């Protein structure tokens, strides 16, 4: 079986696992410089993703978790490739004449399962739109310091629920994402940008008066939860590249 042959029983993320293990450190920072000179595993994985997706070959994705794990990994892998294709980038993927990141997330085409799309459509139309699980905001990574920590293993169908729970618990317990002040709480800008995702999920869980702190509290230890009436501010997003130091 060649490196780019899809196994008949399911889609596997082996090559992506090699990339994460070899080039991501415990802090979730990426050695883009070294990866740029040895991108064989990344390119093999992307070639599979270009040809095969849950839409093109549903038989390879027998469950919702198989599908969602694929889309999250595909997003993160394409972000890696986008960074490398820019140089690799040394400052931020949000720069380049457009501080909004439009060039990186909207104007750059990617191919998934034989169809052309972009990172923004992949996130909004598929990952968010189809699956409606706000835990994905602790899993997809846009190559920025304020993104959730990138794990060193792929997301997999077999462990997806536990992986997403773990990612969100970590995200809301880090002071860089949830800062407790005397009379208010500062939250990651992600909770501002995607507030409807979190509030809608609270409503689906039976909360008829959902608030962002209700969602945050769900993933924090019981003794570290907040009064839901506290004032909320949002932490400015650090869009600097999530690269390991060159030192």
C-alpha positions in Angstrom: 0.0 0.0 0.0 1.5 3.3 -1.0 1.6 6.3 1.4 -1.3 8.0 -0.4 -3.6 5.0 -0.7 -6.7 5.4 1.4 -7.4 2.3 3.6 -10.7 0.7 2.7 -12.2 0.5 6.2 -11.8 4.1 7.3 -9.8 7.3 6.8 -6.6 7.5 8.9 -4.6 10.4 10.1 -1.2 8.7 10.4 0.9 11.2 8.4 -0.7 14.2 10.2 0.2 12.4 13.5 3.8 12.4 12.4 3.7 16.1 11.7 2.2 17.0 15.1 4.5 14.7 17.0 7.6 15.9 15.2 7.1 19.7 14.9 4.7 20.8 17.7 6.0 21.2 21.3 4.3 20.9 24.6 3.2 24.5 24.5 1.5 24.0 21.2 4.1 26.0 19.3 5.2 24.9 15.8 8.7 24.6 14.4 7.7 26.0 11.0 11.3 26.6 9.9 12.3 22.9 10.3 9.0 21.7 8.9 9.5 23.8 5.8 12.6 21.7 5.0 10.9 18.3 5.6 7.2 18.6 4.7 6.8 15.1 3.2 4.3 13.9 5.9 2.3 17.1 5.7 2.1 16.9 1.9 1.1 13.2 2.0 -1.7 14.0 4.4 -2.9 17.0 2.4 -2.9 14.9 -0.7 -5.3 12.4 1.0 -7.4 15.3 2.2 -7.6 16.8 -1.3 -8.9 13.5 -2.7 -11.1 12.2 0.1 -13.6 13.7 2.5 -16.7 12.7 4.3 -18.7 14.3 1.4 -16.8 12.5 -1.4 -16.4 9.1 0.3 -18.9 8.8 3.2 -18.3 5.1 3.5 -14.9 5.9 5.0 -16.5 8.0 7.8 -19.1 5.7 9.5 -20.0 8.1 12.3 -20.4 11.8 13.1 -17.1 11.6 15.1 -15.2 10.3 12.2 -16.5 13.2 10.1 -15.8 15.9 12.7 -12.3 14.6 13.5 -11.5 14.7 9.8 -12.7 18.3 9.3 -10.8 19.6 12.4 -7.6 17.9 11.3 -8.0 19.0 7.8 -8.4 22.6 8.9 -5.4 22.5 11.2 -3.2 20.8 8.5 -4.2 23.4 5.9 -3.3 26.2 8.3 0.2 24.6 8.5 0.5 24.5 4.8 -0.7 28.1 4.5 1.9 29.3 6.9 4.7 27.4 5.0 3.4 28.7 1.7 3.9 32.3 3.0 7.6 31.8 3.6 7.2 30.4 6.2 5.5 33.3 8.0 7.5 35.0 10.7 5.0 37.6 12.0 1.3 36.7 11.6 -1.0 35.1 9.1 -3.3 38.1 9.7 -0.9 40.5 8.0 0.0 41.1 4.4 -1.9 44.2 3.7 -5.1 43.1 5.3 -5.2 43.0 9.1 -8.5 41.1 8.9 -6.7 37.9 7.7 -8.9 37.9 4.6 -5.9 37.0 2.4 -5.1 33.9 4.4 -8.6 32.7 5.5 -10.8 33.7 2.5 -8.7 34.6 -0.6 -6.6 31.4 -0.5 -8.2 28.4 -2.1 -7.8 24.9 -0.6 -9.1 21.6 -2.1 -10.9 19.1 0.1 -12.4 15.9 -1.2 -12.1 17.2 -4.7 -13.9 20.5 -4.0 -12.4 24.0 -3.8 -13.1 26.0 -0.7 -11.3 28.2 1.8 -10.5 28.1 5.5 -13.3 30.4 6.5 -15.9 28.4 4.6 -14.5 25.2 6.1 -14.9 26.6 9.6 -18.2 28.4 9.2 -20.2 26.2 6.8 -18.9 22.8 7.8 -17.3 22.6 11.2 -19.5 25.1 12.9 -22.6 24.9 10.7 -23.0 21.2 10.5 -21.9 20.0 13.9 -22.9 22.8 16.2 -20.4 21.9 18.9 -18.7 25.0 20.4 -15.9 22.8 21.8 -14.4 23.0 18.3 -13.3 26.5 19.2 -10.8 24.9 21.6 -9.6 22.5 18.8 -9.1 24.4 15.5 -6.0 26.5 15.4 -5.4 29.6 13.2 -1.6 29.8 13.8 -1.9 32.6 16.3 -0.7 32.9 19.9 -4.2 33.4 21.2 -5.5 30.3 19.5 -6.1 27.2 21.7 -3.0 25.1 22.3 -2.4 22.8 19.4 -2.2 19.2 20.6 0.6 16.9 19.6 -1.9 14.2 18.4 -4.6 14.2 15.8 -8.3 14.3 16.7 -9.7 10.8 16.3 -13.2 9.4 16.1 -12.4 6.9 18.9 -11.6 9.6 21.4 -13.1 12.7 20.0 -15.6 13.5 22.7 -12.9 13.2 25.4 -10.4 15.2 23.3 -12.9 18.0 22.8 -13.8 18.1 26.5 -10.2 18.1 27.5 -9.4 20.9 25.0 -12.2 23.1 26.3 -11.4 22.5 29.9 -7.8 23.5 29.3 -8.9 26.5 27.3 -11.1 28.0 30.0 -8.7 27.3 32.9 -5.8 29.2 31.3 -5.4 32.7 32.5 -4.6 33.8 29.0 -8.1 32.9 28.0 -10.1 33.5 31.2 -8.8 36.1 33.6 -10.4 36.7 36.9 -10.5 40.2 38.2 -12.1 41.5 41.4 -15.5 42.4 40.0 -15.4 41.1 36.4 -14.1 38.3 34.2 -12.1 38.8 31.0 -12.7 36.1 28.4 -10.9 35.2 25.2 -12.1 37.2 22.2 -13.2 33.8 20.8 -16.2 34.0 23.2 -17.1 37.4 21.6 -16.6 36.4 18.0 -18.7 33.2 18.3 -21.0 34.1 21.2 -24.0 32.7 19.5 -22.3 29.2 19.2 -21.9 29.1 23.0 -25.3 30.6 23.9 -27.1 28.3 21.5 -25.4 25.3 23.0 -26.5 26.3 26.4 -30.0 26.7 25.2 -29.9 23.2 23.7 -28.8 21.9 27.1 -32.0 23.4 28.6 -30.8 26.8 29.8 -33.6 29.2 29.1 -31.5 32.2 30.0 -28.1 31.4 28.6 -25.0 33.5 29.4 -21.4 33.0 28.3 -20.3 32.4 31.9 -22.7 29.5 32.1 -20.9 27.8 29.2 -17.5 28.6 30.7 -18.6 27.3 34.1 -19.5 24.0 32.6 -15.8 23.3 31.9 -14.2 24.8 34.9 -13.7 23.0 38.2 -16.6 23.4 40.6 -14.6 25.5 43.0 -13.4 27.9 40.3 -16.8 28.7 38.7 -18.1 32.3 38.4 -21.2 34.1 39.5 -23.0 34.3 36.1 -23.9 37.9 36.7 -20.3 39.2 36.7 -19.4 41.7 34.1 -17.5 40.4 31.1 -14.7 42.0 29.1 -12.9 40.5 26.2 -9.1 40.0 26.0 -7.5 41.4 22.9 -6.5 38.6 20.5 -2.7 38.1 20.1 -2.4 37.4 16.3 1.3 36.8 16.4 2.5 33.5 14.8 2.4 30.5 17.0 6.0 29.6 16.0 8.8 28.2 18.2 11.6 30.5 18.9 14.5 30.3 16.4 17.0 30.2 19.3 
